[in-house]
Amino acid sequence: MEECARAQNRPLWICDRMAKELHTIPDSPTFSSKERLTFLSKVEALSRAIGACERIHQTVVPLNYARHSLRSLTVWLISLPFALIKELDLITPPVIFVISWMLFGVYGKYRCYRYSSVYIASANEVVLISFCLRNRLYD
């Protein structure tokens, strides 16, 4: 487990370890080379899927998309109480608060994560980044 913790890319390390373990299993009547090749092809497919996910994860979200998403989220959250008031009555405000807190919290974590790894352009951003990093360290 220590080797896995030290690995730079844990999912790919696990795939590599799985392939090595499959190579060490001796041929027997219950486990032939056909099964080994089938398992290895599945591990290879998993490895390719992990690589695709890593490429998606490393891709920066365009600023216009992020802003548009935030505006859409804000409009949706503003209109949500009107849709829920009939069903939830007096419990609507706490429900809206929790939903807003969760969704804006996810957005805030993403924003802090992205700002912590980009070039700092102004003094205002330095304050924002230090605030985000401080909160990120205490989470």
FIKOLZA-1660 file (N, C-alpha, C; in steps of 0.1 Angstrom, whole numbers, plus 5000, padded with zeros to 4 digits):
% residues 139
   i   px   py   pz ch aa at
   1 5008 4988 5000  A  M  N
   1 5000 5000 5000  A  M CA
   1 5009 5013 5000  A  M  C
   2 5021 5012 5006  A  E  N
   2 5029 5024 5006  A  E CA
   2 5034 5027 4992  A  E  C
   3 5036 5017 4984  A  E  N
   3 5040 5019 4970  A  E CA
   3 5029 5026 4962  A  E  C
   4 5017 5022 4965  A  C  N
   4 5005 5029 4958  A  C CA
   4 5004 5043 4963  A  C  C
   5 5006 5046 4976  A  A  N
   5 5005 5059 4981  A  A CA
   5 5016 5068 4975  A  A  C
   6 5028 5063 4972  A  R  N
   6 5039 5070 4966  A  R CA
   6 5037 5072 4951  A  R  C
   7 5029 5065 4945  A  A  N
   7 5028 5065 4930  A  A CA
   7 5022 5079 4926  A  A  C
   8 5028 5084 4915  A  Q  N
   8 5023 5097 4910  A  Q CA
   8 5009 5096 4904  A  Q  C
   9 5006 5085 4898  A  N  N
   9 4992 5083 4893  A  N CA
   9 4987 5069 4898  A  N  C
  10 4980 5070 4909  A  R  N
  10 4975 5057 4915  A  R CA
  10 4967 5048 4907  A  R  C
  11 4957 5053 4900  A  P  N
  11 4949 5044 4891  A  P CA
  11 4957 5036 4881  A  P  C
  12 4967 5043 4875  A  L  N
  12 4975 5036 4865  A  L CA
  12 4985 5027 4872  A  L  C
  13 4989 5030 4884  A  W  N
  13 4998 5021 4891  A  W CA
  13 4990 5008 4894  A  W  C
  14 4978 5010 4898  A  I  N
  14 4970 4998 4901  A  I CA
  14 4967 4989 4889  A  I  C
  15 4965 4996 4878  A  C  N
  15 4964 4988 4865  A  C CA
  15 4976 4980 4862  A  C  C
  16 4988 4987 4863  A  D  N
  16 5000 4981 4861  A  D CA
  16 5003 4969 4870  A  D  C
  17 4999 4971 4883  A  R  N
  17 5000 4960 4893  A  R CA
  17 4991 4948 4890  A  R  C
  18 4979 4951 4885  A  M  N
  18 4970 4941 4881  A  M CA
  18 4976 4932 4870  A  M  C
  19 4981 4939 4860  A  A  N
  19 4987 4932 4849  A  A CA
  19 4999 4924 4853  A  A  C
  20 5007 4929 4862  A  K  N
  20 5019 4921 4867  A  K CA
  20 5014 4909 4875  A  K  C
  21 5003 4910 4882  A  E  N
  21 4998 4899 4890  A  E CA
  21 4992 4888 4880  A  E  C
  22 4986 4893 4870  A  L  N
  22 4980 4883 4860  A  L CA
  22 4992 4875 4853  A  L  C
  23 5003 4882 4851  A  H  N
  23 5014 4875 4845  A  H CA
  23 5020 4864 4854  A  H  C
  24 5019 4866 4867  A  T  N
  24 5025 4857 4877  A  T CA
  24 5017 4844 4879  A  T  C
  25 5004 4844 4875  A  I  N
  25 4996 4833 4878  A  I CA
  25 4999 4822 4868  A  I  C
  26 5003 4810 4873  A  P  N
  26 5007 4799 4864  A  P CA
  26 4995 4793 4856  A  P  C
  27 4998 4788 4844  A  D  N
  27 4987 4781 4837  A  D CA
  27 4983 4769 4844  A  D  C
  28 4970 4767 4844  A  S  N
  28 4964 4755 4850  A  S CA
  28 4951 4751 4843  A  S  C
  29 4945 4740 4846  A  P  N
  29 4932 4737 4839  A  P CA
  29 4921 4747 4842  A  P  C
  30 4922 4754 4853  A  T  N
  30 4912 4764 4856  A  T CA
  30 4915 4778 4852  A  T  C
  31 4928 4780 4848  A  F  N
  31 4932 4794 4843  A  F CA
  31 4942 4792 4832  A  F  C
  32 4937 4793 4820  A  S  N
  32 4945 4791 4808  A  S CA
  32 4950 4805 4802  A  S  C
  33 4958 4804 4792  A  S  N
  33 4963 4816 4786  A  S CA
  33 4952 4825 4780  A  S  C
  34 4941 4818 4776  A  K  N
  34 4930 4825 4770  A  K CA
  34 4923 4834 4780  A  K  C
  35 4922 4829 4792  A  E  N
  35 4916 4837 4803  A  E CA
  35 4926 4849 4807  A  E  C
  36 4939 4845 4807  A  R  N
  36 4949 4856 4810  A  R CA
  36 4948 4867 4800  A  R  C
  37 4947 4864 4787  A  L  N
  37 4947 4874 4776  A  L CA
  37 4934 4882 4777  A  L  C
  38 4923 4875 4781  A  T  N
  38 4910 4883 4783  A  T CA
  38 4911 4893 4794  A  T  C
  39 4917 4888 4806  A  F  N
  39 4919 4897 4817  A  F CA
  39 4928 4909 4813  A  F  C
  40 4939 4906 4806  A  L  N
  40 4948 4916 4803  A  L CA
  40 4942 4926 4793  A  L  C
  41 4933 4921 4784  A  S  N
  41 4927 4931 4775  A  S CA
  41 4917 4940 4783  A  S  C
  42 4911 4934 4794  A  K  N
  42 4902 4943 4802  A  K CA
  42 4910 4953 4810  A  K  C
  43 4922 4949 4815  A  V  N
  43 4930 4958 4823  A  V CA
  43 4935 4969 4813  A  V  C
  44 4939 4965 4801  A  E  N
  44 4943 4975 4791  A  E CA
  44 4932 4985 4788  A  E  C
  45 4920 4980 4786  A  A  N
  45 4909 4989 4784  A  A CA
  45 4906 4998 4795  A  A  C
  46 4908 4993 4808  A  L  N
  46 4906 5002 4819  A  L CA
  46 4917 5012 4820  A  L  C
  47 4929 5008 4816  A  S  N
  47 4940 5018 4816  A  S CA
  47 4938 5029 4806  A  S  C
  48 4933 5025 4794  A  R  N
  48 4929 5035 4784  A  R CA
  48 4918 5045 4789  A  R  C
  49 4908 5039 4795  A  A  N
  49 4897 5047 4801  A  A CA
  49 4903 5057 4811  A  A  C
  50 4912 5052 4820  A  I  N
  50 4918 5061 4830  A  I CA
  50 4926 5072 4823  A  I  C
  51 4933 5069 4813  A  G  N
  51 4940 5079 4805  A  G CA
  51 4931 5090 4799  A  G  C
  52 4920 5085 4794  A  A  N
  52 4910 5095 4788  A  A CA
  52 4905 5104 4799  A  A  C
  53 4902 5098 4811  A  C  N
  53 4896 5106 4822  A  C CA
  53 4907 5116 4827  A  C  C
  54 4919 5112 4827  A  E  N
  54 4930 5121 4831  A  E CA
  54 4931 5133 4821  A  E  C
  55 4930 5130 4808  A  R  N
  55 4930 5141 4799  A  R CA
  55 4919 5151 4801  A  R  C
  56 4907 5145 4804  A  I  N
  56 4895 5154 4806  A  I CA
  56 4898 5162 4819  A  I  C
  57 4903 5156 4829  A  H  N
  57 4906 5162 4842  A  H CA
  57 4916 5174 4840  A  H  C
  58 4926 5172 4832  A  Q  N
  58 4937 5182 4830  A  Q CA
  58 4932 5193 4821  A  Q  C
  59 4921 5192 4814  A  T  N
  59 4916 5202 4805  A  T CA
  59 4910 5214 4813  A  T  C
  60 4915 5226 4810  A  V  N
  60 4910 5237 4817  A  V CA
  60 4896 5241 4811  A  V  C
  61 4886 5244 4820  A  V  N
  61 4873 5249 4816  A  V CA
  61 4874 5263 4811  A  V  C
  62 4869 5266 4799  A  P  N
  62 4870 5280 4794  A  P CA
  62 4863 5290 4804  A  P  C
  63 4868 5302 4805  A  L  N
  63 4863 5311 4814  A  L CA
  63 4849 5315 4811  A  L  C
  64 4845 5317 4798  A  N  N
  64 4832 5320 4794  A  N CA
  64 4822 5309 4798  A  N  C
  65 4826 5297 4797  A  Y  N
  65 4817 5286 4801  A  Y CA
  65 4815 5286 4816  A  Y  C
  66 4825 5288 4824  A  A  N
  66 4824 5288 4838  A  A CA
  66 4815 5300 4843  A  A  C
  67 4816 5311 4836  A  R  N
  67 4808 5323 4840  A  R CA
  67 4793 5320 4836  A  R  C
  68 4791 5315 4824  A  H  N
  68 4778 5311 4820  A  H CA
  68 4771 5301 4829  A  H  C
  69 4779 5291 4833  A  S  N
  69 4774 5281 4842  A  S CA
  69 4770 5287 4856  A  S  C
  70 4778 5296 4861  A  L  N
  70 4775 5303 4873  A  L CA
  70 4762 5311 4872  A  L  C
  71 4761 5318 4861  A  R  N
  71 4748 5326 4859  A  R CA
  71 4736 5317 4858  A  R  C
  72 4737 5306 4851  A  S  N
  72 4726 5297 4849  A  S CA
  72 4723 5291 4863  A  S  C
  73 4733 5287 4871  A  L  N
  73 4730 5282 4884  A  L CA
  73 4723 5292 4893  A  L  C
  74 4727 5305 4892  A  T  N
  74 4721 5315 4900  A  T CA
  74 4706 5317 4896  A  T  C
  75 4703 5318 4883  A  V  N
  75 4689 5319 4879  A  V CA
  75 4681 5307 4883  A  V  C
  76 4687 5295 4882  A  W  N
  76 4679 5283 4886  A  W CA
  76 4676 5283 4901  A  W  C
  77 4686 5287 4909  A  L  N
  77 4684 5288 4923  A  L CA
  77 4674 5299 4928  A  L  C
  78 4674 5310 4920  A  I  N
  78 4664 5320 4923  A  I CA
  78 4650 5316 4920  A  I  C
  79 4649 5308 4909  A  S  N
  79 4635 5303 4906  A  S CA
  79 4631 5291 4913  A  S  C
  80 4640 5284 4919  A  L  N
  80 4637 5271 4926  A  L CA
  80 4626 5273 4937  A  L  C
  81 4627 5283 4946  A  P  N
  81 4617 5284 4956  A  P CA
  81 4603 5285 4951  A  P  C
  82 4601 5292 4940  A  F  N
  82 4587 5293 4934  A  F CA
  82 4582 5279 4930  A  F  C
  83 4591 5270 4926  A  A  N
  83 4586 5257 4922  A  A CA
  83 4584 5248 4934  A  A  C
  84 4591 5250 4945  A  L  N
  84 4590 5241 4957  A  L CA
  84 4581 5246 4968  A  L  C
  85 4577 5259 4967  A  I  N
  85 4569 5264 4978  A  I CA
  85 4555 5257 4980  A  I  C
  86 4549 5252 4969  A  K  N
  86 4537 5245 4970  A  K CA
  86 4538 5232 4977  A  K  C
  87 4549 5225 4975  A  E  N
  87 4552 5212 4980  A  E CA
  87 4557 5212 4994  A  E  C
  88 4567 5221 4997  A  L  N
  88 4574 5221 5010  A  L CA
  88 4569 5231 5020  A  L  C
  89 4561 5241 5016  A  D  N
  89 4556 5251 5024  A  D CA
  89 4566 5258 5033  A  D  C
  90 4566 5257 5046  A  L  N
  90 4575 5265 5055  A  L CA
  90 4589 5259 5055  A  L  C
  91 4591 5247 5050  A  I  N
  91 4605 5242 5051  A  I CA
  91 4612 5246 5038  A  I  C
  92 4606 5253 5029  A  T  N
  92 4613 5257 5017  A  T CA
  92 4626 5265 5019  A  T  C
  93 4626 5276 5028  A  P  N
  93 4638 5283 5029  A  P CA
  93 4650 5275 5034  A  P  C
  94 4649 5266 5044  A  P  N
  94 4660 5258 5047  A  P CA
  94 4665 5248 5036  A  P  C
  95 4655 5243 5029  A  V  N
  95 4659 5234 5018  A  V CA
  95 4667 5242 5007  A  V  C
  96 4662 5254 5004  A  I  N
  96 4669 5262 4994  A  I CA
  96 4683 5266 4999  A  I  C
  97 4684 5269 5012  A  F  N
  97 4697 5272 5017  A  F CA
  97 4706 5261 5016  A  F  C
  98 4702 5249 5019  A  V  N
  98 4711 5237 5018  A  V CA
  98 4715 5234 5004  A  V  C
  99 4705 5235 4995  A  I  N
  99 4708 5232 4981  A  I CA
  99 4718 5243 4975  A  I  C
 100 4716 5256 4979  A  S  N
 100 4725 5266 4974  A  S CA
 100 4738 5265 4980  A  S  C
 101 4739 5262 4993  A  W  N
 101 4752 5260 4999  A  W CA
 101 4760 5249 4993  A  W  C
 102 4753 5238 4990  A  M  N
 102 4760 5226 4983  A  M CA
 102 4765 5230 4969  A  M  C
 103 4756 5236 4961  A  L  N
 103 4760 5239 4947  A  L CA
 103 4770 5250 4946  A  L  C
 104 4769 5261 4954  A  F  N
 104 4779 5271 4953  A  F CA
 104 4792 5267 4960  A  F  C
 105 4791 5258 4970  A  G  N
 105 4803 5252 4976  A  G CA
 105 4811 5244 4966  A  G  C
 106 4804 5236 4958  A  V  N
 106 4811 5229 4947  A  V CA
 106 4818 5239 4937  A  V  C
 107 4811 5249 4934  A  Y  N
 107 4816 5259 4924  A  Y CA
 107 4828 5266 4931  A  Y  C
 108 4827 5269 4944  A  G  N
 108 4838 5276 4951  A  G CA
 108 4850 5268 4952  A  G  C
 109 4849 5255 4955  A  K  N
 109 4860 5246 4956  A  K CA
 109 4867 5244 4942  A  K  C
 110 4859 5244 4931  A  Y  N
 110 4865 5243 4918  A  Y CA
 110 4873 5256 4915  A  Y  C
 111 4867 5267 4918  A  R  N
 111 4873 5280 4915  A  R CA
 111 4886 5281 4923  A  R  C
 112 4886 5277 4936  A  C  N
 112 4898 5278 4944  A  C CA
 112 4909 5268 4939  A  C  C
 113 4905 5257 4934  A  Y  N
 113 4914 5247 4929  A  Y CA
 113 4921 5252 4916  A  Y  C
 114 4913 5258 4907  A  R  N
 114 4918 5263 4895  A  R CA
 114 4927 5275 4897  A  R  C
 115 4923 5284 4907  A  Y  N
 115 4931 5296 4909  A  Y CA
 115 4944 5293 4916  A  Y  C
 116 4945 5282 4923  A  S  N
 116 4957 5279 4930  A  S CA
 116 4968 5274 4921  A  S  C
 117 4965 5272 4908  A  S  N
 117 4975 5267 4899  A  S CA
 117 4977 5275 4887  A  S  C
 118 4973 5288 4887  A  V  N
 118 4974 5297 4875  A  V CA
 118 4983 5309 4879  A  V  C
 119 4987 5316 4869  A  Y  N
 119 4995 5328 4871  A  Y CA
 119 4987 5339 4878  A  Y  C
 120 4993 5346 4887  A  I  N
 120 4986 5356 4895  A  I CA
 120 4988 5369 4888  A  I  C
 121 4977 5376 4884  A  A  N
 121 4978 5388 4876  A  A CA
 121 4977 5401 4884  A  A  C
 122 4970 5401 4895  A  S  N
 122 4967 5414 4902  A  S CA
 122 4967 5411 4917  A  S  C
 123 4968 5423 4924  A  A  N
 123 4968 5422 4939  A  A CA
 123 4954 5416 4944  A  A  C
 124 4943 5419 4937  A  N  N
 124 4930 5414 4942  A  N CA
 124 4930 5399 4941  A  N  C
 125 4936 5393 4930  A  E  N
 125 4937 5379 4929  A  E CA
 125 4946 5372 4939  A  E  C
 126 4956 5379 4943  A  V  N
 126 4965 5374 4954  A  V CA
 126 4957 5372 4967  A  V  C
 127 4948 5382 4970  A  V  N
 127 4940 5381 4982  A  V CA
 127 4930 5369 4980  A  V  C
 128 4924 5368 4969  A  L  N
 128 4915 5357 4966  A  L CA
 128 4922 5343 4967  A  L  C
 129 4933 5342 4961  A  I  N
 129 4940 5330 4961  A  I CA
 129 4945 5326 4975  A  I  C
 130 4950 5335 4983  A  S  N
 130 4954 5332 4996  A  S CA
 130 4942 5328 5005  A  S  C
 131 4931 5335 5003  A  F  N
 131 4919 5331 5010  A  F CA
 131 4915 5316 5007  A  F  C
 132 4914 5313 4994  A  C  N
 132 4910 5300 4989  A  C CA
 132 4920 5289 4994  A  C  C
 133 4933 5292 4994  A  L  N
 133 4943 5282 4998  A  L CA
 133 4942 5280 5013  A  L  C
 134 4939 5291 5021  A  R  N
 134 4938 5290 5035  A  R CA
 134 4926 5281 5039  A  R  C
 135 4915 5283 5032  A  N  N
 135 4903 5275 5034  A  N CA
 135 4905 5261 5030  A  N  C
 136 4912 5259 5019  A  R  N
 136 4915 5246 5014  A  R CA
 136 4923 5237 5023  A  R  C
 137 4933 5244 5030  A  L  N
 137 4941 5237 5039  A  L CA
 137 4934 5232 5052  A  L  C
 138 4924 5240 5056  A  Y  N
 138 4916 5236 5068  A  Y CA
 138 4905 5226 5065  A  Y  C
 139 4902 5223 5053  A  D  N
 139 4891 5214 5050  A  D CA
 139 4896 5200 5052  A  D  C
% end
